Amino acid sequence: MSESSMKYLSSHQLRVLDRRATQKFGIPAILLMENAGRAVAEEVLRFRPRPSRVLIFAGRGNNGGDGLVAARHLAVRGVSCAVIYFGPPATAGSALQFRILGKMKVPLLLWSALPARRRKALLARCEVIVDAIFGLGVSRDVEEPYRAAIEAINRSRKPVVSVDIPSGLDADTGRVMGVAVRAARTVTFVAPKLGFRKPSARAATGKVIVADISVLGCRVRLRKKV
Ligand SMILES: NC(=O)c1ccc[n+]([C@@H]2O[C@H](COP(=O)([O-])OP(=O)(O)OC[C@H]3O[C@@H](n4cnc5c(N)ncnc54)[C@H](OP(=O)(O)O)[C@@H]3O)[C@@H](O)[C@H]2O)c1
């Protein structure tokens, strides 16, 4: 769906829609995560030539969980993937995805334990980066070790696909929270974020692709009676 034909939504509105999907309609949150991660993997596979090595940066929240699902789908499709993570997953959904990837023997690399040379080599060898560090949950200026990771991603000049929102961008204001990923493409869920309208945000999001993840958007009016 094209971004221009859709209404921009605030993070509050998106969380209300998420809650409606999970609580009112009983769609398990893990299913939304699956749909989100799969949409990201499909976007990565649209690059030409088709990438054979992808590096996924996964934060500790659900945005990271979406990135881990993308890693699984890419690995299943024969793409060589490695995941860089920042500590134990902080949500049940991302913890589950982390365990699955471990069993699949997808390399899970702790950023703080990687020597500088290894970080550089990983960034140099990959063809596409998936940025799943922060999404809607960024709540303050980006702190270490995330700042260094975002700066390294930007320095690599590799094409980046951001998950939902470029990490470090505030979804509502479009403000850069100290530092933000500069993406080639952003796969955003349900609707474009309010902050994407700001010119400063445009530089960070790149092309915005809106993905349906089974959360009914506000354009959908539910009939009370059938
Ligand atoms: N229902 C669903 O499952 C569903 C539906 C649609 C989309 N999603 C995905 O979930 C995302 C939202 O997930 P989420 O609410 O878990 O948030 P998140 O975007 O994954 O970020 C939350 C994590 O980031 C950390 N954090 C935030 N700001 C930071 C900063 N400046 N420096 C360091 N750490 C920081 C938080 O740590 P602290 O706890 O220390 O603040 C927390 O660990 C969406 O963007 C989308 O990708 C999920």
The ligand as a Gaussian input file, in Angstrom:
#p B3LYP/6-31G(d) Opt

LIG

0 1
 N        1.607000      -6.260000      19.276000
 C        2.847000      -6.475000      18.830000
 O        3.525000      -7.421000      19.185000
 C        3.394000      -5.536000      17.834000
 C        2.539000      -5.018000      16.890000
 C        3.060000      -4.176000      16.005000
 C        4.406000      -3.855000      16.064000
 N        5.234000      -4.365000      16.997000
 C        6.659000      -4.029000      17.053000
 O        7.010000      -3.695000      18.362000
 C        7.647000      -2.420000      18.386000
 C        7.457000      -1.783000      19.715000
 O        8.025000      -2.683000      20.657000
 P        8.358000      -2.264000      22.136000
 O        7.215000      -1.514000      22.740000
 O        8.824000      -3.496000      22.820000
 O        9.521000      -1.179000      21.973000
 P       10.918000      -1.258000      21.179000
 O       10.812000      -0.280000      20.075000
 O       11.285000      -2.651000      20.875000
 O       11.944000      -0.631000      22.245000
 C       11.918000      -1.050000      23.605000
 C       13.307000      -1.342000      24.087000
 O       14.184000      -0.280000      23.780000
 C       14.813000       0.191000      24.965000
 N       15.063000       1.632000      24.809000
 C       14.162000       2.562000      24.448000
 N       14.774000       3.752000      24.282000
 C       16.093000       3.558000      24.557000
 C       17.244000       4.391000      24.545000
 N       17.173000       5.665000      24.213000
 N       18.445000       3.860000      24.843000
 C       18.526000       2.561000      25.184000
 N       17.476000       1.706000      25.215000
 C       16.280000       2.201000      24.911000
 C       13.882000      -0.178000      26.072000
 O       14.610000      -0.277000      27.248000
 P       14.010000       0.281000      28.633000
 O       12.976000      -0.734000      29.033000
 O       15.203000       0.337000      29.505000
 O       13.398000       1.629000      28.323000
 C       13.352000      -1.530000      25.580000
 O       14.272000      -2.578000      25.858000
 C        7.067000      -1.703000      17.190000
 O        7.859000      -0.633000      16.762000
 C        7.002000      -2.830000      16.192000
 O        8.262000      -3.045000      15.593000
 C        4.731000      -5.189000      17.890000

